[in-house]
């Protein structure tokens, strides 16, 4: 397989450009050089001898746009503009690039088709819908007048906006990268004042995603200069759609059995049990942990400061499960609201029903546990 090369507006070779600190979620600028810029570019190129400029050039293995431009005394932005490329485009061996302006250049094509639509299916999330259509979650939310806390339901029509135009950012922030496929992760160097939660929020992933990617725990310390691996939201979205069932460890099985037993004792349906299992899997990995975000604790990461009980109470799996289900068995009557107290929860998706109880900052992450939760319930009976 022939590797592809990511390109950059930065004229520095990759070895030098790597010294530039990478921003979170960089968005690449589209080059806008005009044909006249092509003719004046030689004034900015080093005085080294250059080859005669051919009308076209066939990309060879190892070529970069900046290297081709320098070879013929052109600017990188001029070559990008002549070929309708932007700084995030990939080039590959055998590809033919234009190096001189055509006699009658045509105007670049613009999207004119109306926005498409997607009908929500059971298990869909906005993040999953956006990823499947090459869009950002924020773009889909904005096109539909939704927020990250909004609930979607089967049969609802979601507008899919046309592909977004990249925002222009300074070339100094662009780092060249050689890739063969969409990167699963990037890196970020911690600066003074950074927190894991701020880094995760800016990257569009959860704190747990960042912790898992770096082998960290909730009590881990970070320091300026430390390099963190930041998982790709697209890669995470693909993982959420994976059909693999997570195997139950002995600890997970014990806690899952408690959730099922407590739920059945108060008459919760199988669908309600699936929702509870998925919620606990997302919040704690089905482990009764004594740590979490701020004062969150236990299977469902319930917060004593929000009225879910004392630290000792929320660490009790049976009581925590009763609080999650709520209803007539709610140990926090009038203070917290459980699943059985959510109007219409039976017709909601797993992720929306779980979110209605948990009120998570990342509401779309419960969906990835639905297949596993259904399998676990089948195993536990």
C-alpha positions in Angstrom: 0.0 0.0 0.0 1.4 3.4 -0.9 1.4 5.8 1.9 -0.2 9.3 1.6 1.3 12.5 2.7 -0.4 15.2 4.7 0.6 18.7 3.6 1.1 22.1 5.3 1.2 25.8 4.6 4.4 25.9 6.7 7.5 25.9 4.4 9.7 24.4 7.1 10.7 20.7 6.6 8.9 18.3 9.0 12.0 18.0 11.2 11.8 21.7 12.0 8.1 22.1 12.0 7.8 19.5 14.7 9.1 22.1 17.2 5.8 24.1 16.8 3.4 23.4 19.7 0.2 21.8 18.4 -3.1 23.4 19.3 -6.1 21.3 20.3 -8.3 20.3 17.4 -6.4 22.4 14.8 -8.5 23.3 11.8 -6.6 23.9 8.6 -6.7 27.0 6.4 -7.6 26.9 2.7 -4.9 28.5 0.5 -6.2 31.5 -1.4 -3.3 32.5 -3.6 -4.2 34.1 -6.9 -2.6 33.4 -10.3 -0.6 36.6 -10.0 0.9 35.3 -6.8 2.4 32.4 -8.8 4.4 34.9 -11.0 5.7 36.9 -8.0 6.5 33.9 -5.8 10.1 33.6 -7.0 10.9 36.8 -5.1 10.4 35.0 -1.8 12.3 31.8 -2.7 15.9 31.4 -1.6 18.5 32.2 -4.3 19.3 28.6 -5.0 19.0 27.4 -8.6 15.6 26.0 -9.5 14.4 23.8 -12.4 12.3 25.1 -15.2 8.6 25.1 -14.3 6.7 22.4 -16.3 3.0 22.7 -16.9 2.4 19.6 -14.8 4.3 17.4 -12.4 3.7 13.7 -11.5 4.1 13.2 -7.8 6.9 10.7 -6.8 7.2 8.7 -3.6 8.4 11.0 -0.8 7.2 14.2 -2.4 5.5 17.0 -0.5 3.7 20.0 -1.9 6.2 22.3 -0.2 9.1 20.3 -1.6 7.7 20.4 -5.1 7.1 24.1 -4.9 10.6 24.8 -3.7 12.1 22.6 -6.4 10.5 24.8 -9.1 10.8 28.2 -7.4 7.1 28.4 -6.5 5.2 29.0 -3.3 3.4 26.2 -1.6 0.2 28.3 -1.5 0.4 28.9 -5.3 0.6 25.1 -6.0 -2.2 24.4 -3.6 -4.4 27.1 -5.3 -3.6 25.8 -8.8 -4.8 22.3 -7.9 -7.8 23.2 -5.8 -6.2 21.8 -2.7 -6.2 23.0 0.9 -3.6 22.5 3.6 -5.3 19.4 4.9 -5.3 17.6 1.5 -3.3 14.5 0.8 -1.1 13.9 -2.3 0.0 10.4 -3.5 2.6 9.0 -6.0 1.3 9.2 -9.6 -1.0 12.1 -8.9 -0.5 14.9 -11.5 -0.3 18.4 -10.2 -0.6 21.6 -12.2 2.3 24.0 -11.8 1.3 26.7 -14.2 -2.0 28.5 -14.5 -4.3 27.3 -17.3 -5.3 29.8 -20.0 -8.9 29.8 -18.9 -9.1 28.7 -15.3 -12.5 27.7 -14.1 -14.0 28.9 -10.9 -13.8 26.4 -8.1 -17.0 24.4 -7.6 -19.2 25.4 -4.7 -21.8 23.3 -3.0 -25.2 24.2 -4.2 -27.3 21.1 -3.3 -29.7 21.5 -0.4 -29.0 20.0 3.0 -29.8 16.3 3.3 -31.7 14.7 6.1 -31.4 11.7 8.3 -34.3 9.9 10.0 -33.3 8.9 13.5 -33.2 5.2 14.3 -33.1 3.4 17.6 -29.6 3.7 19.1 -28.6 6.8 17.0 -26.7 9.6 18.5 -26.0 13.1 17.1 -22.3 12.3 17.3 -22.7 9.1 15.4 -24.9 10.6 12.8 -22.4 13.5 12.3 -19.4 11.1 12.1 -21.1 8.9 9.5 -21.7 11.9 7.2 -18.3 13.5 7.6 -19.6 16.4 9.7 -18.8 17.7 13.2 -21.3 17.2 16.0 -21.5 21.0 16.5 -22.4 21.5 12.9 -25.3 19.1 13.1 -26.5 20.5 16.4 -26.4 24.0 15.0 -28.3 23.0 11.8 -31.1 21.6 13.9 -31.2 24.2 16.6 -30.1 21.6 19.2 -27.8 21.6 22.1 -25.5 18.9 23.5 -28.1 18.2 26.2 -31.0 17.9 23.7 -32.8 14.6 23.3 -33.4 13.0 19.9 -35.9 10.1 19.3 -36.6 7.5 16.6 -38.4 8.9 13.6 -37.1 12.4 14.1 -35.7 14.0 11.0 -32.2 15.5 11.4 -30.9 18.1 8.9 -27.4 17.3 7.6 -25.7 20.6 6.6 -23.4 20.8 3.6 -19.7 20.1 4.4 -18.2 22.9 6.4 -15.5 25.2 5.0 -12.3 25.1 7.0 -11.5 28.2 9.1 -8.3 30.0 8.3 -5.6 29.7 11.0 -2.0 31.0 11.1 0.5 28.8 9.2 2.6 28.6 12.3 0.0 26.4 13.9 0.0 23.8 11.1 2.3 20.8 11.6 3.0 18.5 8.6 2.2 14.9 9.2 2.7 11.7 7.2 -0.4 9.5 7.4 -1.7 6.4 5.7 -5.2 6.7 7.1 -7.2 9.0 9.4 -5.1 9.4 12.6 -6.5 7.6 15.7 -4.9 10.1 18.0 -2.8 13.3 18.2 -0.5 14.7 20.9 -0.8 17.8 23.1 1.9 19.3 25.3 0.6 20.5 28.6 1.0 24.2 29.3 0.9 25.9 32.7 -2.7 26.2 33.9 -4.0 23.3 31.8 -6.4 20.7 33.3 -7.4 17.3 31.9 -11.0 18.4 31.8 -10.2 21.5 29.7 -7.9 19.6 27.4 -10.6 16.9 26.9 -13.4 19.5 26.3 -11.4 21.4 23.7 -10.5 18.2 21.9 -14.2 17.1 21.9 -13.6 13.9 23.9 -14.4 12.9 27.5 -12.0 13.1 30.4 -12.1 9.3 30.7 -11.1 9.1 27.0 -8.0 11.1 27.7 -7.2 9.2 30.9 -7.6 5.9 29.2 -5.4 6.9 26.2 -2.6 7.9 28.6 -2.9 5.2 31.3 -3.9 7.8 33.9 -6.4 7.7 36.7 -8.6 10.4 38.1 -6.1 11.2 40.9 -3.1 11.4 38.4 -1.1 14.7 38.3 -0.2 16.5 35.1 2.6 19.0 34.6 3.7 21.6 32.1 5.7 20.0 29.3 4.1 16.6 29.7 2.9 15.2 26.3 -0.6 13.7 26.3 -2.1 11.4 23.6 -5.4 12.9 22.5 -7.7 10.3 21.0 -9.5 11.2 17.8 -13.3 11.9 18.1 -13.8 10.2 14.8 -11.9 7.1 16.0 -13.9 7.1 19.2 -17.2 7.5 17.2 -16.2 4.5 15.1 -15.5 2.5 18.3 -18.9 3.4 19.6 -20.5 1.8 16.6 -18.5 -1.4 16.9 -20.5 -4.5 17.5 -18.0 -6.2 19.8 -19.3 -7.2 23.3 -17.1 -6.3 26.2 -16.5 -9.4 28.3 -17.4 -9.3 31.9 -14.7 -9.6 34.5 -15.6 -11.1 37.8 -15.9 -7.7 39.4 -18.1 -6.4 36.6 -20.3 -9.5 36.6 -20.9 -9.1 40.4 -21.9 -5.5 40.0 -24.0 -6.2 36.9 -25.8 -9.0 38.8 -26.6 -6.5 41.6 -28.1 -4.1 39.1 -30.2 -6.8 37.5 -31.3 -8.3 40.8 -32.3 -4.9 42.3 -34.1 -3.9 39.1 -36.1 -7.1 38.9 -37.0 -6.8 42.6 -38.9 -3.5 42.0 -40.4 -4.6 38.6 -38.1 -2.9 36.2 -38.4 -4.2 32.6 -35.6 -5.8 30.6 -35.2 -2.5 28.7 -34.8 -0.6 31.9 -32.1 -3.0 33.0 -30.2 -2.5 29.7 -30.3 1.2 30.3 -29.0 0.9 33.8 -26.2 -1.5 32.7 -25.1 0.8 29.9 -25.1 3.8 32.2 -23.0 2.0 34.9 -20.6 0.7 32.2 -20.1 4.2 30.8 -19.8 5.9 34.2 -17.5 3.5 36.0 -16.8 0.5 33.8 -19.2 -1.5 36.1 -16.7 -1.0 38.9 -17.7 0.4 42.3 -14.9 3.0 42.3 -14.2 5.3 45.2 -13.1 8.2 42.9 -14.5 10.3 40.0 -15.0 13.7 38.6 -15.2 16.1 41.5 -17.1 14.2 44.3 -18.6 11.6 41.9 -18.4 8.1 43.4 -19.5 4.5 42.8 -21.1 2.5 40.1 -23.2 5.4 38.6 -20.8 8.2 39.7 -23.4 9.8 41.8 -22.5 13.0 43.6 -23.2 13.5 47.3 -23.2 17.3 46.7 -26.2 16.9 44.3 -28.2 15.0 46.9 -27.6 11.4 45.8 -26.6 10.4 49.3 -23.6 10.4 51.6 -20.3 9.1 50.2 -20.9 5.9 52.0 -24.4 5.6 50.6 -23.5 6.2 47.0 -20.7 3.6 47.4 -23.4 1.0 48.3 -24.2 -0.7 44.9 -27.7 -1.7 46.0 -28.7 1.8 47.2 -27.0 3.4 44.2 -29.0 1.2 41.8 -32.3 2.0 43.6 -31.4 5.7 43.3 -30.7 5.2 39.6 -34.1 3.6 39.0 -36.0 5.9 41.4 -39.8 5.6 41.4 -41.5 4.4 44.5 -38.3 2.8 45.7 -36.2 6.0 45.3 -34.1 6.4 48.5 -33.8 10.1 47.7 -37.5 10.9 47.1 -38.0 14.5 46.1 -34.3 15.2 45.8 -33.0 13.1 42.8 -34.9 11.7 39.8 -34.5 8.2 38.7 -35.3 6.4 35.4 -38.8 5.4 36.4 -39.6 9.0 37.0 -38.6 10.1 33.5 -41.8 10.6 31.4 -41.7 8.4 28.3 -38.4 6.8 29.1 -39.6 3.5 27.6 -39.7 5.0 24.1 -36.3 6.8 24.4 -33.1 5.4 23.1 -30.7 3.9 25.6 -28.4 6.8 25.5 -31.2 9.4 25.9 -32.8 7.6 28.8 -29.5 7.2 30.6 -28.6 10.8 30.0 -32.0 11.9 31.4 -31.0 10.4 34.7 -27.2 11.0 34.7 -27.1 14.5 33.1 -23.6 13.9 31.7 -21.5 16.5 30.0 -21.0 13.9 27.3 -24.5 12.6 26.6 -23.7 10.6 23.5 -21.4 8.0 25.0 -23.9 5.7 26.6 -24.9 4.3 23.2 -21.6 2.4 22.7 -22.6 0.1 25.6 -26.1 -0.9 24.4 -25.0 -4.1 22.6 -22.8 -5.2 25.5 -25.6 -4.4 28.0 -28.1 -6.5 26.1 -25.6 -9.4 25.9 -24.8 -9.1 29.6 -28.5 -9.2 30.5 -28.8 -12.4 28.4 -25.9 -13.9 30.2 -27.2 -13.0 33.7 -30.8 -13.9 33.0 
